[in-house]
């Protein structure tokens, strides 16, 4: 009995001592400072697509003589700028000069013969009134006059042909351009049509690009040109070819570079930027505001107030519709005027208490 009493007294004493101790104050939860953004919802977004284009001279020609001969002079070299009508090369004209002298002599002879036959015809016509010349003799004189006139025309035509050949012995530039290639040197025997020089039109360059049908646009539309990832100017759509390239499903478009575009050369490659609007609702977020989620989805951290007025983060799944540089256009069911954590998501867990860095850091996501 004594033992039982002592046990009860010990328990009572222990409980009394415990009741006299003050309870330990609860540990305060520390809030993590984060940057917040307020994304703006929009009904559509604009994407930029690129088509590869090749710069081409509007006209480029392999120039050669229309007549055969021996090349004696090449007046232009590769890289030379020439104007329309400038002589570029010449053939040996020794034979043609001789042919011209021969043709000139034939013309003189035909003119003398025509003059004689005309004088004879005049005398016969005068003598016919007195009966000294028969009608047959007058007809013969008239026929000789007509034959002599035809001979003169033939001689003049031969002289004209020689003059044309002499003119064709000088190769001239058909338009303003730059000599891109030289194929023959003086002393070469060239045939009719054999290329001597390759000429590129200098003042008008075109850009040919194969574009998908949804990005073709319309004639007169202005587009941006890019090279090495940077914008270099603009171009205007001038022609849209009616045929579809069945193998790659593109349409050839001819563009003209604008005056703000730097020097382009035949054969340069450029990218044509074409913008189009996608009718999908969502909002832009920086990539730093996204975290990988399960099953290939992405997630963000939404800042919401709890029952005590403190900010806490909740994980919300996002669907990425389009990526562009350092941002993404996403879709997700969010409350009105939401705020999401802008970066540093690896430091957070769902339900964690947070606070905004400052009002200066809260900003709206770009809607560009």
C-alpha positions as CSV (number, residue, x, y, z in Angstrom):
1,X,0.0,0.0,0.0
2,X,2.9,2.3,0.8
3,X,4.4,1.6,-2.6
4,X,1.2,2.4,-4.4
5,X,0.9,5.7,-2.5
6,X,4.5,6.6,-3.3
7,X,3.9,5.9,-7.0
8,X,0.8,8.1,-7.1
9,X,2.7,11.0,-5.3
10,X,5.5,10.7,-7.9
11,X,3.1,10.9,-10.9
12,X,1.3,13.9,-9.3
13,X,4.6,15.7,-8.7
14,X,5.7,15.1,-12.3
15,X,2.5,16.4,-13.7
16,X,2.7,19.5,-11.5
17,X,6.2,20.3,-12.7
18,X,5.2,19.8,-16.3
19,X,2.2,22.2,-15.9
20,X,4.5,24.9,-14.5
21,X,6.7,24.9,-17.7
22,X,5.8,27.5,-20.3
23,X,5.1,26.1,-23.8
24,X,7.7,26.8,-26.5
25,X,6.7,29.5,-29.0
26,X,5.9,28.2,-32.5
27,X,8.6,28.5,-35.1
28,X,7.8,31.4,-37.7
29,X,7.7,30.2,-41.4
30,X,10.1,32.3,-43.4
31,X,8.8,33.6,-46.8
32,X,11.1,33.4,-49.9
33,X,11.5,36.5,-51.9
34,X,10.6,36.1,-55.6
35,X,10.0,38.2,-58.7
36,X,6.4,38.0,-60.0
37,X,4.9,38.7,-63.4
38,X,1.4,39.4,-64.4
39,X,0.8,37.8,-67.9
40,X,-1.8,39.4,-70.1
41,X,-4.2,37.1,-71.9
42,X,-4.7,37.6,-75.6
43,X,-6.9,35.9,-78.2
44,X,-4.2,35.3,-80.8
45,X,-0.4,35.5,-81.3
46,X,1.9,36.2,-84.2
47,X,4.6,33.9,-85.4
48,X,7.4,34.6,-87.7
49,X,8.4,32.0,-90.4
50,X,11.5,32.1,-92.6
51,X,11.9,31.1,-96.2
52,X,15.3,30.8,-97.9
53,X,15.8,33.1,-100.9
54,X,18.5,33.4,-103.5
55,X,19.5,36.7,-104.9
56,X,19.5,36.7,-108.7
57,X,20.1,39.3,-111.4
58,X,16.9,40.2,-113.1
59,X,18.7,39.6,-116.4
60,X,21.9,37.6,-117.0
61,X,23.2,36.8,-120.4
62,X,25.9,34.8,-122.2
63,X,27.0,37.3,-124.8
64,X,28.5,36.1,-128.2
65,X,28.7,37.3,-131.8
66,X,26.0,36.6,-134.3
67,X,28.6,35.9,-136.9
68,X,31.7,33.8,-136.9
69,X,35.2,35.2,-137.0
70,X,38.5,35.8,-135.2
71,X,38.4,37.6,-131.9
72,X,40.9,40.5,-132.0
73,X,40.0,42.6,-128.9
74,X,38.2,42.0,-125.6
75,X,37.5,45.4,-124.1
76,X,36.0,44.4,-120.7
77,X,37.3,42.1,-118.0
78,X,35.6,40.3,-115.2
79,X,34.2,42.7,-112.6
80,X,34.0,45.7,-115.0
81,X,30.8,47.8,-114.9
82,X,29.5,48.6,-118.4
83,X,26.6,50.7,-119.7
84,X,24.1,49.7,-122.4
85,X,25.7,50.0,-125.8
86,X,29.3,49.9,-124.7
87,X,31.6,47.9,-126.9
88,X,32.8,44.7,-125.2
89,X,34.7,42.8,-127.8
90,X,35.6,43.0,-131.6
91,X,36.1,40.5,-134.4
92,X,38.7,40.8,-137.3
93,X,36.9,42.7,-140.1
94,X,39.4,42.4,-142.9
95,X,37.2,40.2,-145.0
96,X,34.1,42.3,-144.3
97,X,35.9,45.5,-145.3
98,X,36.8,43.9,-148.6
99,X,33.2,42.8,-149.0
100,X,32.0,46.3,-148.4
101,X,34.3,47.8,-151.0
102,X,33.0,45.2,-153.5
103,X,29.4,45.9,-152.6
104,X,30.0,49.7,-153.0
105,X,31.5,49.1,-156.5
106,X,28.5,47.0,-157.4
107,X,26.2,49.8,-156.3
108,X,28.1,52.3,-158.4
109,X,27.9,50.0,-161.4
110,X,24.2,49.5,-160.9
111,X,23.6,53.2,-160.6
112,X,25.5,53.9,-163.8
113,X,23.5,51.2,-165.7
114,X,20.3,52.6,-164.4
115,X,21.2,56.1,-165.4
116,X,22.0,54.8,-169.0
117,X,18.7,52.8,-169.3
118,X,16.7,55.8,-168.1
119,X,18.3,58.1,-170.7
120,X,17.6,55.5,-173.4
121,X,14.0,55.2,-172.3
122,X,13.6,59.0,-172.4
123,X,14.9,59.2,-176.0
124,X,12.7,56.3,-177.2
125,X,9.6,57.9,-175.7
126,X,10.5,61.2,-177.5
127,X,11.1,59.4,-180.8
128,X,7.8,57.3,-180.6
129,X,5.7,60.4,-181.2
130,X,7.3,60.8,-184.6
131,X,7.1,57.1,-185.4
132,X,10.9,56.6,-185.4
133,X,10.6,54.0,-182.6
134,X,8.3,51.0,-182.6
135,X,6.2,50.0,-179.6
136,X,8.3,46.9,-179.2
137,X,11.5,49.0,-179.0
138,X,9.9,51.2,-176.3
139,X,8.9,48.2,-174.3
140,X,12.4,46.8,-174.4
141,X,13.9,50.1,-173.2
142,X,11.4,50.1,-170.4
143,X,12.3,46.6,-169.4
144,X,16.0,47.4,-169.4
145,X,15.3,50.4,-167.2
146,X,13.3,48.2,-164.7
147,X,16.1,45.5,-164.7
148,X,18.7,48.1,-164.0
149,X,16.7,49.4,-161.1
150,X,16.3,45.9,-159.7
151,X,20.0,45.4,-160.0
152,X,20.7,48.6,-158.1
153,X,18.3,47.5,-155.3
154,X,20.1,44.2,-155.1
155,X,23.5,45.8,-154.9
156,X,22.4,48.2,-152.2
157,X,20.9,45.3,-150.2
158,X,24.2,43.4,-150.4
159,X,26.0,46.6,-149.2
160,X,23.5,46.8,-146.3
161,X,24.1,43.2,-145.4
162,X,27.9,43.8,-145.2
163,X,27.3,46.9,-143.1
164,X,25.1,44.9,-140.7
165,X,27.9,42.2,-140.4
166,X,30.4,45.0,-139.7
167,X,28.2,46.3,-137.0
168,X,27.7,42.8,-135.6
169,X,31.5,42.4,-135.5
170,X,31.4,44.6,-132.4
171,X,29.9,43.0,-129.3
172,X,27.9,45.6,-127.3
173,X,26.3,45.5,-123.9
174,X,22.5,45.0,-124.2
175,X,21.9,46.6,-120.8
176,X,23.7,48.2,-117.9
177,X,25.6,45.4,-116.0
178,X,28.7,43.9,-114.6
179,X,30.9,41.4,-116.5
180,X,30.8,38.3,-114.4
181,X,32.8,35.9,-116.5
182,X,35.1,36.0,-119.6
183,X,35.3,32.8,-121.7
184,X,37.5,33.7,-124.7
185,X,40.8,35.6,-125.3
186,X,42.0,37.5,-128.4
187,X,43.1,35.3,-131.3
188,X,40.4,32.7,-130.7
189,X,38.3,31.6,-133.7
190,X,34.7,31.8,-132.5
191,X,31.6,30.6,-134.0
192,X,28.2,32.3,-134.1
193,X,26.6,32.3,-130.7
194,X,29.7,31.1,-128.8
195,X,29.8,32.8,-125.4
196,X,32.5,35.4,-125.0
197,X,31.3,37.2,-121.8
198,X,28.7,36.6,-119.1
199,X,26.9,39.8,-118.2
200,X,24.7,40.4,-115.0
201,X,22.3,43.3,-114.9
202,X,23.7,45.6,-112.2
203,X,20.9,48.0,-111.2
204,X,18.1,45.4,-110.6
205,X,18.5,42.3,-108.4
206,X,15.6,40.0,-107.6
207,X,15.2,37.5,-104.8
208,X,13.6,34.1,-105.6
209,X,12.2,32.2,-102.7
210,X,10.1,29.1,-102.3
211,X,7.4,29.8,-99.7
212,X,4.6,27.6,-98.2
213,X,1.2,28.5,-99.5
214,X,0.0,29.9,-96.2
215,X,2.9,32.3,-96.0
216,X,3.0,33.6,-99.6
217,X,1.1,36.8,-98.9
218,X,0.2,39.1,-101.8
219,X,1.8,41.3,-104.4
220,X,3.0,44.5,-102.9
221,X,3.5,43.1,-99.4
222,X,6.7,44.2,-97.6
223,X,8.7,41.6,-95.7
224,X,11.9,41.6,-93.7
225,X,15.2,40.2,-95.0
226,X,17.6,38.4,-92.6
227,X,21.2,37.2,-93.0
228,X,23.2,35.4,-90.4
229,X,20.3,35.8,-87.9
230,X,20.1,39.6,-88.2
231,X,17.7,41.9,-90.1
232,X,19.3,43.6,-93.1
233,X,16.4,45.4,-94.6
234,X,13.2,44.9,-96.4
235,X,11.9,43.5,-99.7
236,X,8.6,43.8,-101.6
237,X,6.8,40.9,-103.3
238,X,6.6,41.7,-107.0
239,X,5.4,38.4,-108.6
240,X,3.9,35.2,-107.4
241,X,4.4,32.3,-109.8
242,X,1.2,30.3,-110.5
243,X,2.8,26.9,-110.3
244,X,3.1,24.8,-107.0
245,X,6.3,22.8,-106.5
246,X,4.8,19.4,-105.8
247,X,7.9,17.9,-104.2
248,X,8.2,20.5,-101.4
249,X,4.7,22.1,-101.6
250,X,6.0,25.6,-102.0
251,X,5.2,28.5,-104.4
252,X,8.1,30.5,-106.0
253,X,7.9,34.2,-105.1
254,X,9.9,37.0,-106.8
255,X,10.8,39.9,-104.5
256,X,12.6,43.2,-105.0
257,X,15.0,44.4,-102.3
258,X,14.2,47.8,-100.9
259,X,16.4,50.8,-100.9
260,X,17.3,50.3,-97.2
261,X,18.9,46.9,-98.0
262,X,22.7,46.8,-98.1
263,X,24.6,45.6,-101.2
264,X,23.5,42.2,-102.4
265,X,25.3,40.1,-105.0
266,X,24.0,37.6,-107.5
267,X,24.1,34.2,-105.7
268,X,23.7,35.6,-102.1
269,X,21.4,33.7,-99.8
270,X,19.0,35.5,-97.5
271,X,16.1,34.6,-95.3
272,X,12.6,36.1,-95.8
273,X,10.7,36.7,-92.6
274,X,6.9,36.3,-93.0
275,X,4.5,36.9,-90.1
276,X,1.1,35.3,-89.7
277,X,-1.5,35.4,-86.9
278,X,-2.6,32.2,-85.1
279,X,-6.0,32.4,-83.5
280,X,-5.3,30.6,-80.2
281,X,-5.9,32.2,-76.8
282,X,-3.1,32.3,-74.2
283,X,-0.3,34.5,-72.9
284,X,3.4,35.0,-73.2
285,X,5.8,33.8,-70.5
286,X,9.6,34.0,-70.2
287,X,11.2,30.5,-70.4
288,X,12.6,31.1,-66.9
289,X,9.0,31.0,-65.6
290,X,8.5,27.4,-66.9
291,X,9.5,24.1,-65.2
292,X,9.2,20.6,-66.6
293,X,6.3,18.6,-65.4
294,X,5.2,15.0,-65.8
295,X,4.3,13.4,-69.1
296,X,6.0,16.0,-71.3
297,X,3.9,18.9,-69.8
298,X,5.2,22.1,-68.4
299,X,4.3,23.9,-65.2
300,X,4.5,27.3,-63.7
301,X,4.1,28.6,-60.1
302,X,1.0,30.6,-59.4
303,X,1.1,33.1,-56.5
304,X,-2.2,33.0,-54.4
305,X,-3.2,34.2,-51.0
306,X,-4.0,31.6,-48.3
307,X,-6.6,31.9,-45.5
308,X,-4.3,34.1,-43.5
309,X,-3.5,36.6,-46.3
310,X,0.0,35.2,-47.0
311,X,1.2,34.5,-50.5
312,X,1.9,30.9,-51.4
313,X,2.8,29.2,-54.6
314,X,0.7,26.5,-56.3
315,X,1.9,24.5,-59.2
316,X,-0.2,24.8,-62.4
317,X,0.2,22.8,-65.6
318,X,0.8,24.8,-68.8
319,X,0.5,23.9,-72.5
320,X,3.2,25.5,-74.7
321,X,1.7,26.6,-78.1
322,X,4.7,28.4,-79.5
323,X,8.4,29.0,-78.7
324,X,10.1,32.2,-79.7
325,X,13.6,33.1,-78.5
326,X,13.5,33.4,-74.7
327,X,9.8,33.3,-74.3
328,X,6.8,30.9,-74.9
329,X,3.1,31.4,-75.7
330,X,1.3,29.1,-73.3
331,X,-2.3,28.1,-72.5
332,X,-3.6,27.3,-69.0
333,X,-6.7,27.8,-66.9
334,X,-5.8,30.8,-64.6
335,X,-7.8,33.1,-62.5
336,X,-8.3,36.7,-63.4
337,X,-5.2,38.9,-63.1
338,X,-2.9,36.1,-62.2
339,X,0.6,36.5,-60.9
340,X,3.3,33.9,-61.6
341,X,6.9,33.5,-60.4
342,X,9.2,34.8,-63.0
343,X,12.4,32.8,-62.3
344,X,14.1,30.6,-59.8
345,X,11.5,27.9,-59.8
346,X,14.0,25.3,-58.7
347,X,14.0,26.8,-55.2
348,X,10.3,26.4,-54.7
349,X,7.9,23.7,-53.7
350,X,4.1,23.8,-53.9
351,X,2.5,25.5,-50.9
352,X,5.7,27.4,-50.0
353,X,5.3,30.9,-48.6
354,X,6.6,33.7,-50.7
355,X,6.8,37.4,-50.9
356,X,7.2,39.7,-53.9
357,X,10.7,41.2,-54.3
358,X,9.3,44.7,-54.6
359,X,6.6,46.5,-56.6
360,X,9.4,47.5,-59.0
361,X,10.0,43.9,-59.9
362,X,6.3,43.0,-60.5
363,X,5.8,43.5,-64.2
364,X,3.6,42.5,-67.0
365,X,4.7,39.7,-69.5
366,X,5.4,41.0,-73.0
367,X,2.6,40.7,-75.5
368,X,4.7,41.6,-78.5
